[in-house]
Each structure stands twice: as structure tokens, then as C-alpha cells.
């Protein structure tokens, strides 16, 4: 049986939304395989991609 994956795009301002990311990760049903940040020139992260392996 092949594994199924899902990619979530999570909009975030790291300085103030860190708790929202934590809540989102804790509410996931599958296993987090990877978190990929998207950096912008202002040395900030505007969103992350979260790869989830589904059960």
C-alpha cells in the first residue's frame, strides 16, 4: 500500500503567531514529515509548508 501525503500551507508571522503554528501541529492526525519555511527579504518568514504523512 502506497503512503499518502498532504501539503498544508500555513500563513504565519513568526514574531506573533508561533502559538497558532503549535496548535495546528498538535491538531494534525498524521505524522509531520517536513516543515519548509518561505523566507522574505526582510529576514522574516511569511508562510511554511507542512508535509503530513496520512495514516
C-alpha positions as YAML, in Angstrom:
chain: A
units: angstrom
residues:
- id: 1
  name: UNK
  ca: [0.00, 0.00, 0.00]
- id: 2
  name: UNK
  ca: [1.40, 3.38, -1.01]
- id: 3
  name: UNK
  ca: [1.75, 6.14, 1.54]
- id: 4
  name: UNK
  ca: [-0.41, 9.23, 1.11]
- id: 5
  name: UNK
  ca: [0.90, 12.71, 1.80]
- id: 6
  name: UNK
  ca: [-0.77, 16.06, 2.20]
- id: 7
  name: UNK
  ca: [0.86, 19.51, 2.00]
- id: 8
  name: UNK
  ca: [-0.57, 22.32, 4.12]
- id: 9
  name: UNK
  ca: [0.28, 25.99, 3.55]
- id: 10
  name: UNK
  ca: [0.25, 27.83, 6.87]
- id: 11
  name: UNK
  ca: [0.37, 31.66, 6.74]
- id: 12
  name: UNK
  ca: [2.37, 32.96, 9.69]
- id: 13
  name: UNK
  ca: [4.15, 35.93, 11.20]
- id: 14
  name: UNK
  ca: [6.73, 34.17, 13.35]
- id: 15
  name: UNK
  ca: [7.07, 37.01, 15.84]
- id: 16
  name: UNK
  ca: [3.42, 36.82, 16.92]
- id: 17
  name: UNK
  ca: [1.82, 33.63, 15.53]
- id: 18
  name: UNK
  ca: [4.09, 30.95, 16.95]
- id: 19
  name: UNK
  ca: [1.35, 29.59, 19.23]
- id: 20
  name: UNK
  ca: [-1.01, 29.21, 16.23]
- id: 21
  name: UNK
  ca: [1.55, 27.02, 14.49]
- id: 22
  name: UNK
  ca: [1.94, 24.93, 17.64]
- id: 23
  name: UNK
  ca: [-1.84, 24.45, 17.90]
- id: 24
  name: UNK
  ca: [-2.07, 23.50, 14.23]
- id: 25
  name: UNK
  ca: [0.72, 20.91, 14.52]
- id: 26
  name: UNK
  ca: [-0.84, 19.39, 17.64]
- id: 27
  name: UNK
  ca: [-4.22, 19.07, 15.91]
- id: 28
  name: UNK
  ca: [-2.88, 17.09, 12.92]
- id: 29
  name: UNK
  ca: [-3.85, 13.42, 12.62]
- id: 30
  name: UNK
  ca: [-0.87, 12.23, 10.59]
- id: 31
  name: UNK
  ca: [2.89, 12.37, 11.03]
- id: 32
  name: UNK
  ca: [4.79, 15.57, 10.20]
- id: 33
  name: UNK
  ca: [7.44, 14.69, 7.64]
- id: 34
  name: UNK
  ca: [8.83, 18.15, 6.93]
- id: 35
  name: UNK
  ca: [8.32, 21.85, 7.62]
- id: 36
  name: UNK
  ca: [9.58, 24.14, 4.86]
- id: 37
  name: UNK
  ca: [9.78, 27.87, 5.66]
- id: 38
  name: UNK
  ca: [9.42, 30.58, 3.00]
- id: 39
  name: UNK
  ca: [11.77, 33.47, 3.77]
- id: 40
  name: UNK
  ca: [11.26, 37.01, 2.54]
- id: 41
  name: UNK
  ca: [13.99, 39.67, 2.12]
- id: 42
  name: UNK
  ca: [13.11, 41.33, 5.44]
- id: 43
  name: UNK
  ca: [14.61, 38.27, 7.21]
- id: 44
  name: UNK
  ca: [11.16, 37.05, 8.17]
- id: 45
  name: UNK
  ca: [9.02, 34.01, 7.36]
- id: 46
  name: UNK
  ca: [5.64, 34.67, 5.77]
- id: 47
  name: UNK
  ca: [4.43, 31.08, 5.47]
- id: 48
  name: UNK
  ca: [5.52, 27.49, 5.99]
- id: 49
  name: UNK
  ca: [4.66, 24.37, 4.03]
- id: 50
  name: UNK
  ca: [3.96, 21.37, 6.24]
- id: 51
  name: UNK
  ca: [4.18, 17.89, 4.71]
- id: 52
  name: UNK
  ca: [1.99, 15.37, 6.50]
- id: 53
  name: UNK
  ca: [2.08, 11.60, 6.03]
- id: 54
  name: UNK
  ca: [-1.51, 10.41, 6.29]
- id: 55
  name: UNK
  ca: [-2.48, 7.31, 8.28]
...
